[in-house]
């Protein structure tokens, strides 16, 4: 039994490696019982010159972070069903050297990949199955404006390992760290205006290990495709899951308007009283009307 009283979790490390190794021969999978943040750890390694392709998974995250430094921590769920399914959250980071033609829109492409992997076919409204949607720029929601996942993309200068071909002068090559956090099981929503969603809202059979195996191999193919083409080919698939399009939204700077989709490079378009406004900065938070802006109480 683990310290939390659970049976050991059987992560599909070998299956993921076998699915990925043909595309990334030096790929590795690491699972840690606990860490401050998987993204922070891979960025630490990158700064120390360790830029190997790796998937880092943890069963407990004590200082996880999302966009704008917001916390994303694991939540233990004590009931028997949760112990059978493993962690209540999936916390992972994928590190990969990448040389894309254009970085803009990468988090949106990642969101498309994760959403399509978890729900390959968008359910009809009459089915009663909640639709997996994307909230620009990096959140995964279920219909009803309930967040169940987030994406954090960071990059570091690529440092060539000793004994390998030097890459210091190749400014286009960088080490990208894609962090993904998903609520797999129900978690408390105390004090929140909208209760958080989870994967088992879609299908009660989901578990963290199954979600990991489902997400990672297609994600690596997505990153490689993005390096070749940029975001434009992903735009139609993003549009199918865009939960903001056509809705009134507020920006964190006080601007209001109607979300009007995204451009070929992933820029968000807002139709405001002053005209069409392009939103690209990571410091701008977009919320549907009725939801609080950062710094406001929930």
KEKE-3310 file (N, C-alpha, C; in steps of 0.2 Angstrom, whole numbers, plus 5000, padded with zeros to 4 digits):
npx = (5004:5002:5008:4997:4987:4983:4982:4996:4999:4996:5004:5004:5017:5026:5018:5015:5028:5031:5022:5027:5041:5045:5043:5050:5065:5073:5065:5058:5050:5044:5039:5034:5031:5028:5030:5035:5031:5027:5030:5039:5049:5054:5058:5068:5077:5080:5086:5098:5104:5098:5089:5081:5069:5055:5042:5035:5027:5017:5010:5006:5005:5013:5015:5009:5006:4996:4991:4996:5002:4993:4988:4988:4984:4985:4971:4967:4956:4945:4936:4931:4929:4937:4950:4951:4952:4963:4973:4964:4967:4975:4992:5004:5019:5026:5041:5050:5062:5059:5056:5048:5040:5033:5028:5015:4999:5002:4997:4984:4983:4988:4977:4967:4971:4971:4958:4951:4957:4952:4938:4933:4923:4911:4898:4880:4868:4856:4860:4864:4877:4890:4899:4916:4924:4934:4942:4948:4964:4969:4961:4952:4935:4919:4903:4892:4900:4910:4925:4938:4951:4968:4981:4998:5010:5027:5044:5061:5078:5087:5099:5113:5118:5133:5145:5136:5129:5132:5120:5118:5119:5108:5094:5081:5078:5070:5067:5052:5040:5026:5013:5000:4985:4972:4956:4951:4943:4928:4930:4931:4922:4922:4917:4918:4910:4906:4904:4918:4922:4924:4933:4926:4913:4910:4912:4911:4921:4933:4951:4965:4978:4973:4968:4981:4988:4979:4980:4994:5002:4995:4997:5011:5012:5005:5012:5024:5018:5013:5025:5029:5018:5012:4998:4987:4981:4975:4965:4951:4946:4948:4938:4927:4926:4926:4921:4919:4915:4904:4899:4896:4909:4921:4936:4951:4956:4945:4938:4924:4915:4910:4915:4924:4929:4945:4961:4972:4984:4980:4976:4965:4949:4939:4924:4921:4914:4922:4926:4934:4944:4961:4967:4981:4990:4997:4993:4981:4965:4951:4934:4918:4903:4897:4905:4918:4932:4950:4956:4944:4931:4924)
npy = (4994:5012:5027:5035:5025:5019:5006:5001:5011:5006:5012:5015:5014:5007:5004:5016:5020:5011:5015:5027:5027:5025:5037:5045:5041:5042:5043:5044:5038:5044:5041:5048:5048:5060:5077:5095:5102:5096:5103:5113:5105:5099:5111:5115:5105:5108:5120:5116:5109:5097:5091:5081:5071:5067:5060:5066:5060:5063:5057:5065:5082:5096:5109:5113:5123:5134:5144:5161:5159:5153:5142:5124:5110:5093:5083:5073:5059:5051:5040:5023:5020:5029:5025:5013:5018:5025:5040:5056:5066:5069:5072:5079:5081:5085:5084:5091:5093:5105:5113:5123:5132:5143:5149:5153:5149:5136:5131:5130:5121:5110:5109:5105:5092:5085:5086:5080:5067:5063:5063:5058:5059:5072:5074:5073:5085:5080:5068:5069:5067:5076:5089:5090:5104:5119:5132:5147:5153:5140:5131:5116:5112:5106:5105:5118:5126:5121:5118:5106:5104:5110:5118:5121:5128:5130:5136:5133:5138:5128:5116:5109:5092:5086:5079:5078:5084:5101:5113:5126:5138:5137:5145:5143:5131:5124:5119:5112:5112:5104:5105:5096:5096:5087:5084:5069:5062:5067:5082:5093:5108:5120:5136:5140:5148:5140:5123:5112:5101:5084:5070:5058:5062:5062:5048:5035:5026:5031:5033:5039:5033:5027:5038:5045:5036:5037:5050:5054:5048:5053:5066:5069:5067:5077:5088:5087:5088:5101:5108:5107:5114:5124:5133:5134:5122:5116:5124:5123:5112:5117:5127:5119:5115:5127:5136:5149:5156:5167:5172:5183:5191:5196:5205:5205:5218:5226:5228:5223:5212:5202:5186:5180:5169:5162:5167:5162:5160:5158:5169:5177:5184:5198:5205:5221:5237:5246:5241:5226:5217:5211:5198:5193:5193:5184:5189:5193:5189:5179:5179:5171:5182:5185:5177:5179:5190:5188:5190:5195:5190:5174)
npz = (5000:4997:5004:5006:5008:4997:4985:4975:4960:4943:4931:4913:4907:4899:4888:4883:4880:4870:4860:4856:4853:4840:4834:4842:4846:4858:4868:4885:4900:4915:4932:4946:4964:4971:4969:4967:4956:4940:4928:4933:4937:4925:4918:4927:4924:4911:4911:4917:4907:4903:4891:4886:4877:4886:4897:4911:4925:4939:4955:4965:4967:4974:4972:4961:4946:4935:4921:4922:4934:4943:4956:4954:4961:4967:4972:4985:4985:4995:4995:4992:4978:4972:4976:4970:4957:4957:4957:4959:4950:4935:4932:4923:4913:4897:4889:4876:4863:4850:4835:4828:4814:4818:4834:4839:4844:4849:4862:4859:4849:4857:4866:4857:4853:4865:4868:4857:4859:4871:4868:4854:4845:4844:4855:4852:4856:4861:4867:4880:4885:4891:4882:4877:4878:4872:4880:4876:4882:4885:4892:4897:4896:4901:4893:4900:4906:4915:4921:4918:4916:4912:4903:4902:4893:4892:4887:4885:4882:4871:4876:4871:4875:4882:4871:4860:4845:4844:4848:4852:4843:4836:4835:4833:4838:4852:4869:4873:4885:4890:4900:4908:4917:4923:4930:4935:4944:4953:4962:4976:4976:4984:4988:4975:4960:4950:4949:4948:4934:4929:4922:4924:4923:4910:4906:4917:4918:4916:4921:4929:4924:4912:4905:4903:4894:4883:4879:4877:4866:4854:4856:4855:4841:4837:4842:4833:4821:4822:4822:4809:4802:4809:4818:4809:4802:4813:4816:4811:4819:4832:4831:4831:4844:4852:4865:4868:4857:4849:4861:4874:4882:4895:4896:4906:4906:4907:4895:4885:4875:4860:4858:4844:4837:4832:4824:4810:4817:4830:4837:4847:4843:4847:4846:4849:4855:4850:4838:4830:4840:4842:4852:4860:4871:4885:4897:4897:4903:4899:4901:4902:4902:4918:4926:4938:4937:4938:4954:4959:4971:4972)
capx = (5000:5006:5007:4990:4983:4980:4986:5001:4995:4999:5004:5006:5024:5029:5014:5017:5035:5031:5018:5030:5048:5046:5044:5055:5069:5077:5060:5058:5044:5046:5033:5036:5026:5026:5034:5032:5027:5031:5033:5044:5055:5057:5061:5074:5082:5082:5091:5104:5106:5095:5084:5079:5062:5053:5036:5035:5020:5017:5004:5004:5009:5012:5015:5007:5004:4993:4992:4997:5004:4988:4989:4984:4987:4982:4967:4966:4949:4946:4931:4933:4929:4943:4956:4951:4954:4970:4973:4959:4969:4981:4997:5009:5022:5030:5047:5052:5065:5055:5059:5042:5040:5029:5025:5009:4994:5004:4993:4977:4984:4988:4970:4963:4974:4969:4950:4950:4959:4947:4931:4935:4917:4907:4891:4874:4865:4851:4863:4865:4884:4893:4904:4922:4926:4940:4941:4954:4969:4972:4957:4947:4929:4913:4897:4889:4905:4913:4932:4941:4958:4971:4987:5003:5016:5033:5049:5068:5083:5089:5106:5116:5121:5140:5146:5131:5130:5130:5114:5118:5118:5101:5090:5074:5077:5069:5064:5045:5037:5019:5010:4993:4982:4965:4952:4948:4937:4925:4934:4927:4922:4920:4918:4918:4904:4904:4908:4923:4920:4929:4932:4921:4907:4909:4912:4913:4926:4940:4955:4971:4982:4970:4969:4988:4989:4975:4982:5001:5005:4993:5000:5017:5011:5002:5018:5028:5014:5013:5032:5029:5013:5009:4991:4982:4977:4971:4959:4944:4945:4947:4932:4921:4925:4927:4915:4918:4913:4897:4896:4898:4915:4925:4943:4954:4957:4938:4935:4919:4913:4908:4921:4922:4934:4953:4964:4976:4989:4978:4974:4958:4946:4934:4920:4920:4911:4927:4928:4937:4951:4965:4969:4987:4994:4995:4991:4973:4961:4945:4929:4911:4900:4894:4910:4922:4939:4955:4956:4937:4929:4920)
capy = (5000:5018:5031:5037:5020:5016:5001:5004:5013:5003:5017:5011:5017:5003:5004:5023:5020:5007:5019:5033:5026:5025:5044:5048:5035:5042:5045:5040:5039:5044:5042:5050:5048:5066:5082:5101:5103:5092:5108:5116:5100:5099:5117:5115:5101:5111:5125:5112:5106:5091:5093:5075:5069:5064:5061:5065:5060:5062:5055:5070:5088:5100:5116:5114:5130:5135:5150:5167:5157:5151:5135:5118:5105:5087:5082:5066:5057:5045:5035:5017:5020:5033:5021:5008:5021:5029:5048:5060:5070:5067:5078:5076:5086:5082:5089:5088:5098:5107:5118:5125:5138:5148:5146:5155:5144:5130:5129:5129:5114:5105:5108:5101:5085:5082:5085:5074:5060:5061:5063:5058:5062:5077:5071:5077:5088:5076:5062:5069:5067:5083:5090:5092:5110:5122:5139:5150:5149:5134:5127:5111:5113:5102:5110:5120:5130:5118:5117:5100:5103:5115:5117:5126:5127:5134:5134:5135:5138:5121:5116:5102:5088:5084:5074:5078:5090:5108:5117:5133:5143:5136:5149:5141:5125:5126:5114:5114:5108:5104:5103:5095:5094:5085:5081:5063:5060:5073:5085:5098:5115:5124:5143:5141:5149:5134:5117:5109:5095:5078:5065:5053:5065:5059:5041:5033:5021:5034:5033:5043:5029:5026:5045:5046:5032:5040:5057:5056:5046:5058:5073:5069:5067:5084:5093:5086:5091:5109:5111:5108:5117:5129:5131:5134:5116:5114:5129:5120:5107:5121:5130:5114:5115:5134:5137:5156:5159:5170:5173:5190:5190:5202:5204:5207:5225:5229:5227:5218:5211:5196:5182:5179:5164:5164:5168:5156:5159:5156:5175:5177:5190:5200:5211:5226:5243:5250:5237:5220:5218:5205:5197:5188:5193:5179:5192:5195:5183:5180:5175:5173:5186:5182:5174:5184:5191:5187:5195:5196:5185:5169)
capz = (5000:4997:5010:5006:5009:4991:4981:4970:4954:4938:4925:4907:4905:4894:4882:4880:4876:4863:4855:4855:4852:4833:4832:4846:4848:4864:4873:4891:4904:4922:4936:4953:4969:4973:4967:4968:4949:4934:4923:4936:4937:4918:4917:4930:4920:4904:4913:4919:4901:4902:4887:4883:4877:4892:4900:4918:4928:4947:4958:4970:4965:4980:4970:4954:4943:4929:4918:4926:4941:4947:4958:4952:4965:4967:4978:4986:4986:5000:4995:4989:4971:4970:4978:4964:4950:4957:4959:4957:4945:4931:4932:4918:4908:4892:4887:4869:4858:4845:4830:4824:4810:4822:4841:4841:4844:4851:4867:4857:4846:4862:4868:4852:4853:4871:4868:4852:4861:4876:4865:4847:4842:4848:4856:4850:4862:4864:4870:4887:4886:4891:4876:4879:4874:4873:4882:4874:4877:4887:4897:4895:4899:4899:4892:4906:4908:4920:4919:4921:4914:4910:4899:4903:4889:4893:4883:4887:4876:4870:4878:4869:4880:4881:4867:4855:4840:4847:4846:4855:4838:4832:4839:4832:4842:4859:4873:4875:4891:4889:4906:4907:4923:4922:4935:4933:4948:4956:4967:4980:4973:4989:4987:4968:4957:4946:4952:4943:4931:4929:4916:4925:4921:4903:4906:4924:4918:4915:4926:4927:4919:4905:4902:4901:4888:4878:4878:4876:4859:4849:4858:4852:4834:4836:4842:4827:4815:4823:4821:4802:4799:4813:4820:4804:4801:4819:4817:4811:4825:4837:4830:4833:4852:4854:4869:4869:4850:4849:4867:4877:4886:4897:4896:4912:4906:4907:4889:4884:4868:4858:4855:4836:4835:4832:4817:4808:4822:4836:4840:4849:4840:4851:4843:4854:4853:4846:4833:4831:4844:4843:4859:4860:4877:4890:4903:4896:4905:4895:4905:4900:4907:4924:4929:4941:4934:4943:4959:4962:4975:4969)
cpx = (5004:5004:5000:4985:4980:4985:4991:4997:4999:4999:5007:5012:5026:5025:5015:5023:5035:5027:5022:5037:5050:5047:5049:5059:5072:5072:5060:5052:5046:5040:5036:5030:5023:5032:5031:5027:5031:5034:5039:5051:5058:5060:5068:5079:5084:5087:5098:5107:5103:5089:5081:5072:5060:5046:5037:5028:5021:5010:5002:5009:5007:5012:5014:5005:5001:4995:4992:4999:4999:4989:4985:4987:4982:4977:4965:4958:4948:4941:4934:4934:4935:4949:4956:4954:4961:4969:4967:4960:4975:4985:5003:5012:5026:5035:5049:5056:5061:5058:5053:5043:5038:5026:5018:5004:4996:4999:4986:4978:4984:4981:4966:4965:4971:4961:4948:4952:4954:4940:4932:4929:4913:4900:4886:4871:4860:4854:4864:4872:4887:4899:4910:4924:4932:4939:4948:4958:4971:4968:4953:4941:4924:4907:4894:4895:4909:4920:4934:4948:4961:4978:4992:5009:5021:5039:5056:5073:5086:5097:5108:5119:5128:5140:5141:5133:5128:5124:5113:5116:5111:5096:5082:5073:5076:5067:5057:5043:5030:5016:5003:4990:4974:4962:4949:4942:4934:4930:4930:4928:4920:4922:4918:4911:4901:4908:4912:4920:4925:4928:4927:4914:4905:4908:4915:4919:4933:4944:4961:4976:4979:4970:4976:4989:4985:4978:4989:5003:5002:4996:5007:5017:5009:5008:5022:5024:5014:5020:5032:5024:5010:5002:4986:4978:4973:4965:4952:4942:4944:4940:4926:4920:4926:4921:4914:4914:4906:4895:4899:4904:4918:4932:4945:4955:4950:4935:4929:4917:4911:4914:4919:4927:4941:4955:4969:4982:4987:4976:4967:4955:4940:4930:4918:4916:4915:4929:4931:4944:4954:4968:4975:4990:4992:4993:4984:4969:4954:4940:4922:4908:4896:4899:4915:4929:4944:4955:4949:4935:4924:4914)
cpy = (5006:5022:5034:5032:5017:5010:5004:5005:5010:5008:5013:5014:5013:5004:5011:5023:5017:5011:5025:5032:5027:5032:5047:5043:5036:5044:5041:5042:5039:5045:5043:5050:5055:5071:5089:5103:5099:5097:5111:5111:5100:5105:5118:5111:5104:5116:5122:5108:5099:5092:5086:5074:5065:5065:5060:5066:5059:5060:5060:5076:5093:5107:5117:5121:5129:5141:5156:5165:5154:5144:5130:5112:5098:5087:5075:5065:5051:5039:5029:5017:5024:5029:5015:5011:5025:5036:5051:5064:5067:5073:5075:5082:5082:5087:5086:5094:5099:5113:5120:5131:5144:5145:5148:5150:5137:5127:5127:5122:5109:5103:5104:5094:5082:5081:5080:5067:5058:5060:5063:5061:5066:5075:5076:5080:5084:5070:5063:5069:5074:5083:5092:5099:5114:5130:5143:5154:5142:5130:5122:5112:5107:5107:5111:5124:5127:5115:5110:5099:5109:5113:5122:5124:5132:5131:5137:5134:5130:5121:5109:5098:5087:5078:5073:5084:5096:5111:5124:5138:5142:5139:5146:5134:5126:5119:5116:5109:5109:5101:5102:5093:5092:5082:5075:5061:5067:5076:5091:5105:5120:5131:5145:5143:5143:5128:5114:5102:5090:5074:5060:5056:5063:5052:5039:5028:5024:5033:5037:5039:5028:5033:5047:5042:5035:5046:5058:5054:5051:5065:5074:5070:5075:5089:5093:5089:5099:5112:5112:5113:5124:5128:5131:5128:5114:5119:5127:5116:5111:5124:5125:5114:5121:5135:5145:5159:5161:5172:5180:5188:5196:5200:5207:5215:5229:5229:5222:5218:5204:5192:5179:5174:5166:5164:5162:5155:5158:5163:5175:5184:5191:5206:5216:5232:5247:5246:5230:5220:5211:5204:5191:5188:5187:5182:5194:5188:5185:5176:5176:5178:5183:5178:5179:5184:5189:5192:5197:5190:5180:5167)
cpz = (5000:5004:5011:5007:5003:4989:4976:4963:4948:4932:4919:4904:4899:4887:4879:4877:4870:4858:4853:4852:4844:4831:4836:4850:4855:4869:4879:4895:4911:4926:4943:4958:4971:4971:4967:4962:4944:4929:4926:4936:4930:4916:4921:4927:4914:4906:4915:4913:4899:4898:4883:4882:4882:4894:4907:4921:4936:4949:4963:4968:4971:4978:4963:4952:4937:4926:4923:4934:4946:4950:4955:4956:4965:4973:4979:4988:4990:4999:4991:4982:4969:4971:4972:4958:4951:4959:4956:4951:4941:4930:4928:4915:4903:4889:4881:4865:4852:4841:4826:4820:4814:4828:4842:4840:4847:4857:4865:4853:4851:4864:4863:4852:4859:4871:4863:4855:4867:4874:4858:4843:4847:4849:4854:4857:4865:4868:4877:4889:4886:4885:4879:4875:4876:4875:4880:4880:4879:4892:4894:4899:4897:4898:4899:4909:4915:4918:4922:4919:4912:4907:4900:4898:4891:4888:4886:4881:4877:4872:4876:4874:4878:4876:4861:4851:4844:4844:4848:4850:4835:4837:4839:4836:4849:4863:4875:4880:4891:4896:4905:4914:4921:4929:4932:4937:4951:4962:4970:4976:4978:4988:4979:4965:4953:4948:4946:4940:4931:4923:4917:4924:4914:4903:4913:4924:4917:4922:4924:4922:4912:4901:4899:4895:4882:4875:4874:4869:4854:4850:4855:4845:4833:4837:4836:4821:4816:4821:4813:4799:4803:4815:4815:4803:4807:4820:4816:4816:4831:4837:4833:4841:4855:4858:4870:4862:4851:4856:4870:4882:4889:4897:4903:4912:4906:4901:4888:4877:4866:4855:4848:4833:4835:4825:4816:4813:4829:4840:4841:4846:4845:4847:4848:4851:4849:4840:4835:4834:4844:4849:4859:4866:4882:4896:4903:4898:4902:4899:4902:4905:4912:4928:4932:4937:4939:4948:4963:4966:4971:4974)
residu = (UNK:UNK:UNK:UNK:UNK:UNK:UNK:UNK:UNK:UNK:UNK:UNK:UNK:UNK:UNK:UNK:UNK:UNK:UNK:UNK:UNK:UNK:UNK:UNK:UNK:UNK:UNK:UNK:UNK:UNK:UNK:UNK:UNK:UNK:UNK:UNK:UNK:UNK:UNK:UNK:UNK:UNK:UNK:UNK:UNK:UNK:UNK:UNK:UNK:UNK:UNK:UNK:UNK:UNK:UNK:UNK:UNK:UNK:UNK:UNK:UNK:UNK:UNK:UNK:UNK:UNK:UNK:UNK:UNK:UNK:UNK:UNK:UNK:UNK:UNK:UNK:UNK:UNK:UNK:UNK:UNK:UNK:UNK:UNK:UNK:UNK:UNK:UNK:UNK:UNK:UNK:UNK:UNK:UNK:UNK:UNK:UNK:UNK:UNK:UNK:UNK:UNK:UNK:UNK:UNK:UNK:UNK:UNK:UNK:UNK:UNK:UNK:UNK:UNK:UNK:UNK:UNK:UNK:UNK:UNK:UNK:UNK:UNK:UNK:UNK:UNK:UNK:UNK:UNK:UNK:UNK:UNK:UNK:UNK:UNK:UNK:UNK:UNK:UNK:UNK:UNK:UNK:UNK:UNK:UNK:UNK:UNK:UNK:UNK:UNK:UNK:UNK:UNK:UNK:UNK:UNK:UNK:UNK:UNK:UNK:UNK:UNK:UNK:UNK:UNK:UNK:UNK:UNK:UNK:UNK:UNK:UNK:UNK:UNK:UNK:UNK:UNK:UNK:UNK:UNK:UNK:UNK:UNK:UNK:UNK:UNK:UNK:UNK:UNK:UNK:UNK:UNK:UNK:UNK:UNK:UNK:UNK:UNK:UNK:UNK:UNK:UNK:UNK:UNK:UNK:UNK:UNK:UNK:UNK:UNK:UNK:UNK:UNK:UNK:UNK:UNK:UNK:UNK:UNK:UNK:UNK:UNK:UNK:UNK:UNK:UNK:UNK:UNK:UNK:UNK:UNK:UNK:UNK:UNK:UNK:UNK:UNK:UNK:UNK:UNK:UNK:UNK:UNK:UNK:UNK:UNK:UNK:UNK:UNK:UNK:UNK:UNK:UNK:UNK:UNK:UNK:UNK:UNK:UNK:UNK:UNK:UNK:UNK:UNK:UNK:UNK:UNK:UNK:UNK:UNK:UNK:UNK:UNK:UNK:UNK:UNK:UNK:UNK:UNK:UNK:UNK:UNK:UNK:UNK:UNK:UNK:UNK:UNK:UNK:UNK:UNK:UNK:UNK:UNK:UNK:UNK:UNK:UNK)
# end
